[in-house]
Amino acid sequence: MIIRSKAPLRLGLAGGGTDVSPYSDLYGGLILNATINLFAYCTIEETEDGRIAICSHDSGVSESHPLSSCLEIDGRASLVKGTYNRVMKDFGLKPVPFRIITWNDAPAGSGLGTSSTMVVAILKAFVEWKNLPLGDYEIARLAYEIERLDLGLSGGRQDQYAASFGGFNFMEFLPEDRVVVNPLKVKRWVLDELEASMILYFTGASRSSAAIIDEQKRNASQGKTAALEAMHRIRESASEMKLAVLKGDVKLFAAILRQAWDDKQQMASSISNPMIQEAMDIAMAAGAKAGKVSGAGGGGFIMFVVDPTDRHAVIEALGALGGRIVPFQFTDGGAHGWKIYPTDKAEAMKVTAP
């Protein structure tokens, strides 16, 4: 039997960073994000060779291990191993031989939540395979614990919930690890207008978000005035952006995004850099209304808002740089999995005579 799963990546539209502790624990975070048609994928195949085989295309890891209920976390395919270890521990499963293969539509460090989304995709495959009693909230929470607590990777909470639920979501991150996901019902014409008005530009440079997030956490815990005030404004921008999206007010959407980018740069010193600033300057000169780096910053993808009639000019201007435009559409569904059952090859190929 073969088990497959996929989970959507997300664009952080507003409130990014307020889902990171200690800010969310002290003040409560608000996030607006939306999933797009780029995905993290996982395939699990039952085998009979008595081993556990791991192939992570994104990290270039291909290795095999003796059958065990706990794999060593050694810096290679850590997301796969960490998820496997936690599932085996929490649900008391007996180890059986299998092969797991993972891959992503976007590179790591792109600012679209690739790592967290991959953990959700892997978890969803195990849920499908072993019939684990986990719903959307439980998958997201477990994915967060695996990545942030078990593996010790810095980051926030929004990516896991976006991948698990899918669609446009207004999220509340409250003290004591409470999370409330409010799905938004966005009209079709609004989605069409947003897609026509947005450009997703990959700078060509992936980055590690850990250093940026760690600086942001220090600023929040030490109460640094400028950074803290910027984070408060970013939190409130999520509520404002929610209303702009529901009303289909793209002009307001652009204004909020523009202000949020200004505020975001005050949260940590390495959020912007000359490469990002050059892309911003070129896009604005060509007619873009606003731009913001998706994710922690420092590289990855930049979202631009344009008048649809200026779209071609902005794309052409950005073409002079070393990055690339990535077409996208918004998606509704969150992570899902399915099974492929074996069929008899001879029977499948047999042609019945008339």
Buried (B, 14 or more C-beta within 10 A) or exposed (E): EBBBBBBBBBBBBBBBBBBBBEBBBEBBBBBBBBBBEBBBBBBBBEEEEEBBBBBBEBBEBEBEEEEEEEBEBEEBBBBBBBBBBBBBEEEEBEBEBBBBBBBBBBBBBBBBBBBBBBBBBBBBBBBBBBEBEBEBBBBBBBBBBBBBEBBEBBBBBBBBBBBBBBBBBBBBBBEEEEBEBEBBEBEEEBBBBBBEBBBBBBBEBBBBBEBBBEBBBEBBBEEBEEBBEBBBBBBBBBBBBBEBBBEBBBEBBBBBBBBBBEBBBBBBEBBBBEBBEEBBEBBBEBBBBBBBBBBBBBBBBBBBBBBEEBBEBBBEBBEEBEBEBBEBEBBEEBBBBEEEEEEEEEEEEEEEEE
